[in-house]
Amino acid sequence: MRTTLTLDPDNAARLERLRKERDASLKDVINDALRRGLNAMEEQAKTQSWAPPPPLDLGPALFNDPKELLRLLDEEDDLRKLGLPK
């Protein structure tokens, strides 16, 4: 497949250095580098799996009665609507 590829200057310099060291064509060096990079990226994607974060202790509950909590929230909401301090 023929395509135009624009390389960043640092990558172009590294590829040129490798090309000279290996006495290879630019095409061969780019294909080898790309193949190795893609293999590494695919392998990394296979080994990475999502894991839930570890549990976090939030301390004791401040409210044990849900009705009491709702009452306080309603009261605070009413104060906010009236523009009164908490």
C-alpha positions as protocol buffer text, in pm:
chain_id: "A"
residue {
  index: 1
  type: MET
  ca { x: 0 y: 0 z: 0 }
}
residue {
  index: 2
  type: ARG
  ca { x: 138 y: 338 z: -94 }
}
residue {
  index: 3
  type: THR
  ca { x: 69 y: 634 z: 128 }
}
residue {
  index: 4
  type: THR
  ca { x: 221 y: 965 z: 226 }
}
residue {
  index: 5
  type: LEU
  ca { x: 348 y: 982 z: 580 }
}
residue {
  index: 6
  type: THR
  ca { x: 454 y: 1301 z: 755 }
}
residue {
  index: 7
  type: LEU
  ca { x: 706 y: 1229 z: 1030 }
}
residue {
  index: 8
  type: ASP
  ca { x: 796 y: 1444 z: 1325 }
}
residue {
  index: 9
  type: PRO
  ca { x: 1159 y: 1557 z: 1297 }
}
residue {
  index: 10
  type: ASP
  ca { x: 1273 y: 1353 z: 1599 }
}
residue {
  index: 11
  type: ASN
  ca { x: 1120 y: 1035 z: 1458 }
}
residue {
  index: 12
  type: ALA
  ca { x: 1261 y: 1101 z: 1112 }
}
residue {
  index: 13
  type: ALA
  ca { x: 1610 y: 1138 z: 1260 }
}
residue {
  index: 14
  type: ARG
  ca { x: 1580 y: 816 z: 1459 }
}
residue {
  index: 15
  type: LEU
  ca { x: 1454 y: 627 z: 1154 }
}
residue {
  index: 16
  type: GLU
  ca { x: 1738 y: 760 z: 941 }
}
residue {
  index: 17
  type: ARG
  ca { x: 1992 y: 659 z: 1205 }
}
residue {
  index: 18
  type: LEU
  ca { x: 1845 y: 306 z: 1218 }
}
residue {
  index: 19
  type: ARG
  ca { x: 1835 y: 286 z: 840 }
}
residue {
  index: 20
  type: LYS
  ca { x: 2208 y: 361 z: 823 }
}
residue {
  index: 21
  type: GLU
  ca { x: 2295 y: 125 z: 1112 }
}
residue {
  index: 22
  type: ARG
  ca { x: 2106 y: -162 z: 949 }
}
residue {
  index: 23
  type: ASP
  ca { x: 2197 y: -70 z: 593 }
}
residue {
  index: 24
  type: ALA
  ca { x: 1828 y: -115 z: 512 }
}
residue {
  index: 25
  type: SER
  ca { x: 1568 y: 74 z: 315 }
}
residue {
  index: 26
  type: LEU
  ca { x: 1356 y: 337 z: 487 }
}
residue {
  index: 27
  type: LYS
  ca { x: 1049 y: 130 z: 398 }
}
residue {
  index: 28
  type: ASP
  ca { x: 1187 y: -175 z: 582 }
}
residue {
  index: 29
  type: VAL
  ca { x: 1286 y: 24 z: 890 }
}
residue {
  index: 30
  type: ILE
  ca { x: 948 y: 199 z: 910 }
}
residue {
  index: 31
  type: ASN
  ca { x: 756 y: -127 z: 864 }
}
residue {
  index: 32
  type: ASP
  ca { x: 966 y: -300 z: 1132 }
}
residue {
  index: 33
  type: ALA
  ca { x: 921 y: -12 z: 1378 }
}
residue {
  index: 34
  type: LEU
  ca { x: 551 y: 11 z: 1306 }
}
residue {
  index: 35
  type: ARG
  ca { x: 503 y: -365 z: 1340 }
}
residue {
  index: 36
  type: ARG
  ca { x: 688 y: -372 z: 1674 }
}
residue {
  index: 37
  type: GLY
  ca { x: 495 y: -71 z: 1803 }
}
residue {
  index: 38
  type: LEU
  ca { x: 158 y: -211 z: 1698 }
}
residue {
  index: 39
  type: ASN
  ca { x: 239 y: -549 z: 1852 }
}
residue {
  index: 40
  type: ALA
  ca { x: 333 y: -381 z: 2180 }
}
residue {
  index: 41
  type: MET
  ca { x: 18 y: -168 z: 2176 }
}
residue {
  index: 42
  type: GLU
  ca { x: -204 y: -470 z: 2107 }
}
residue {
  index: 43
  type: GLU
  ca { x: -35 y: -674 z: 2379 }
}
residue {
  index: 44
  type: GLN
  ca { x: -75 y: -389 z: 2626 }
}
residue {
  index: 45
  type: ALA
  ca { x: -445 y: -360 z: 2542 }
}
residue {
  index: 46
  type: LYS
  ca { x: -489 y: -735 z: 2604 }
}
residue {
  index: 47
  type: THR
  ca { x: -322 y: -726 z: 2944 }
}
residue {
  index: 48
  type: GLN
  ca { x: -496 y: -416 z: 3070 }
}
residue {
  index: 49
  type: SER
  ca { x: -827 y: -490 z: 3229 }
}
residue {
  index: 50
  type: TRP
  ca { x: -1057 y: -270 z: 3428 }
}
residue {
  index: 51
  type: ALA
  ca { x: -1065 y: -330 z: 3799 }
}
residue {
  index: 52
  type: PRO
  ca { x: -1283 y: -146 z: 4046 }
}
residue {
  index: 53
  type: PRO
  ca { x: -1103 y: 79 z: 4291 }
}
residue {
  index: 54
  type: PRO
  ca { x: -1040 y: -64 z: 4635 }
}
residue {
  index: 55
  type: PRO
  ca { x: -1306 y: -1 z: 4898 }
}
residue {
  index: 56
  type: LEU
  ca { x: -1277 y: 320 z: 5092 }
}
residue {
  index: 57
  type: ASP
  ca { x: -1372 y: 341 z: 5458 }
}
residue {
  index: 58
  type: LEU
  ca { x: -1587 y: 651 z: 5500 }
}
residue {
  index: 59
  type: GLY
  ca { x: -1619 y: 608 z: 5872 }
}
residue {
  index: 60
  type: PRO
  ca { x: -1936 y: 561 z: 6074 }
}
residue {
  index: 61
  type: ALA
  ca { x: -2269 y: 670 z: 5932 }
}
residue {
  index: 62
  type: LEU
  ca { x: -2378 y: 1015 z: 6041 }
}
residue {
  index: 63
  type: PHE
  ca { x: -2744 y: 922 z: 6006 }
}
residue {
  index: 64
  type: ASN
  ca { x: -2883 y: 580 z: 6077 }
}
residue {
  index: 65
  type: ASP
  ca { x: -3244 y: 677 z: 6014 }
}
residue {
  index: 66
  type: PRO
  ca { x: -3315 y: 765 z: 5650 }
}
residue {
  index: 67
  type: LYS
  ca { x: -3632 y: 952 z: 5749 }
}
residue {
  index: 68
  type: GLU
  ca { x: -3432 y: 1182 z: 5977 }
}
residue {
  index: 69
  type: LEU
  ca { x: -3187 y: 1254 z: 5698 }
}
residue {
  index: 70
  type: LEU
  ca { x: -3467 y: 1336 z: 5456 }
}
residue {
  index: 71
  type: ARG
  ca { x: -3628 y: 1565 z: 5713 }
}
residue {
  index: 72
  type: LEU
  ca { x: -3302 y: 1756 z: 5759 }
}
residue {
  index: 73
  type: LEU
  ca { x: -3250 y: 1784 z: 5384 }
}
residue {
  index: 74
  type: ASP
  ca { x: -3602 y: 1918 z: 5338 }
}
residue {
  index: 75
  type: GLU
  ca { x: -3545 y: 2167 z: 5618 }
}
residue {
  index: 76
  type: GLU
  ca { x: -3218 y: 2287 z: 5464 }
}
residue {
  index: 77
  type: ASP
  ca { x: -3384 y: 2314 z: 5123 }
}
residue {
  index: 78
  type: ASP
  ca { x: -3666 y: 2521 z: 5275 }
}
residue {
  index: 79
  type: LEU
  ca { x: -3414 y: 2756 z: 5440 }
}
residue {
  index: 80
  type: ARG
  ca { x: -3228 y: 2800 z: 5112 }
}
residue {
  index: 81
  type: LYS
  ca { x: -3552 y: 2880 z: 4928 }
}
residue {
  index: 82
  type: LEU
  ca { x: -3635 y: 3143 z: 5188 }
}
residue {
  index: 83
  type: GLY
  ca { x: -3284 y: 3287 z: 5167 }
}
residue {
  index: 84
  type: LEU
  ca { x: -3225 y: 3228 z: 5538 }
}
residue {
  index: 85
  type: PRO
  ca { x: -2892 y: 3114 z: 5685 }
}
residue {
  index: 86
  type: LYS
  ca { x: -2855 y: 2751 z: 5777 }
}
